[in-house]
């Protein structure tokens, strides 16, 4: 059974940084598409970062230049480095593995003074 568990969320001031991590068990993260989504307090869910199976990253316009997605095959994780955070980055962040159509329970990020 594949399971994904996110961690690293928290409260941060505008301009700050956080690093989210998604630990995957029951399946490898190599050569598969991995995604990070954000659900806003208004319940809108947006795709914000994708790592393709051949290691090509892609980002939504709202996070491009500030967020970086990375895959660590040795740790079997997919991480999201978030810099220059803004209040509109607030939300619950989920990782998603397309191969198994699975996502984790999410981790809360709050960006506030």
C-alpha positions in Angstrom: 0.0 0.0 0.0 1.5 3.3 -1.1 1.4 6.1 1.5 2.5 9.7 1.3 3.0 11.9 4.3 3.9 15.6 4.1 5.8 17.5 6.8 7.5 20.8 7.3 4.5 23.2 7.4 4.1 25.9 10.0 3.7 29.6 10.6 6.1 31.9 8.9 6.4 35.6 8.4 6.1 37.2 4.9 9.4 36.9 3.2 10.4 33.8 5.1 11.1 30.3 3.9 9.9 26.8 4.6 10.9 23.4 3.2 8.2 20.8 2.8 8.9 17.2 2.5 6.7 14.3 1.3 7.9 10.9 2.4 6.7 8.0 0.2 6.4 4.4 1.4 5.3 1.4 -0.6 6.6 2.8 -3.9 9.6 4.5 -5.4 9.7 8.2 -6.3 12.1 7.7 -9.2 10.9 8.0 -12.9 7.4 9.0 -12.0 5.5 12.3 -12.0 5.1 14.0 -8.6 3.1 17.1 -7.8 2.5 19.6 -5.1 -0.9 21.1 -4.7 -2.1 23.9 -2.5 -5.6 24.2 -1.1 -6.5 27.7 0.0 -8.7 28.7 3.0 -11.4 29.2 0.4 -11.0 25.6 -0.6 -9.5 26.3 -4.0 -7.0 23.6 -4.9 -4.2 24.7 -7.2 -1.4 22.7 -8.8 1.7 24.6 -8.0 4.7 22.4 -8.8 5.3 19.3 -10.9 8.4 17.1 -11.3 8.0 15.1 -14.4 9.2 11.5 -14.7 12.3 12.7 -16.6 13.1 15.3 -14.0 11.8 18.4 -15.7 10.2 20.8 -13.1 7.3 23.0 -13.8 5.6 25.7 -11.7 2.5 27.7 -11.6 3.0 31.4 -12.3 2.1 32.2 -8.7 5.2 30.4 -7.4 7.7 30.5 -10.2 11.0 31.9 -9.1 10.2 31.4 -5.5 9.5 27.6 -5.1 11.7 24.7 -6.0 10.6 21.1 -6.3 13.1 18.3 -6.0 13.2 14.5 -5.8 15.5 12.5 -3.5 15.5 8.9 -4.7 17.8 7.8 -1.8 15.3 9.1 0.8 12.3 8.4 -1.3 11.0 11.9 -0.8 9.8 14.8 -2.9 10.5 18.2 -1.4 9.3 21.7 -2.0 11.6 24.6 -1.0 9.5 27.7 -0.6 11.2 31.1 -0.4 10.0 34.7 -0.3 6.7 33.5 1.1 3.6 35.7 0.8 0.3 35.7 2.7 -1.4 34.3 -0.4 0.8 31.2 -0.1 -1.3 30.2 3.0 -3.0 26.9 2.6 -2.7 23.2 3.0 0.0 21.6 0.8 -0.5 18.2 -0.6 1.9 15.9 -2.5 0.5 13.7 -5.2 1.9 10.7 -7.0 0.4 10.1 -10.4 1.5 6.5 -10.8 -0.6 5.4 -7.9 -3.2 8.3 -7.9 -2.4 8.9 -4.2 -1.9 12.0 -2.1 -1.0 12.6 1.5 -3.1 14.2 4.2 -1.4 17.5 3.7 0.6 20.0 5.8 -0.6 23.5 6.8 1.3 26.6 5.9 0.4 29.9 7.3 2.1 33.1 6.1 1.3 35.9 8.5 3.1 38.8 10.2 
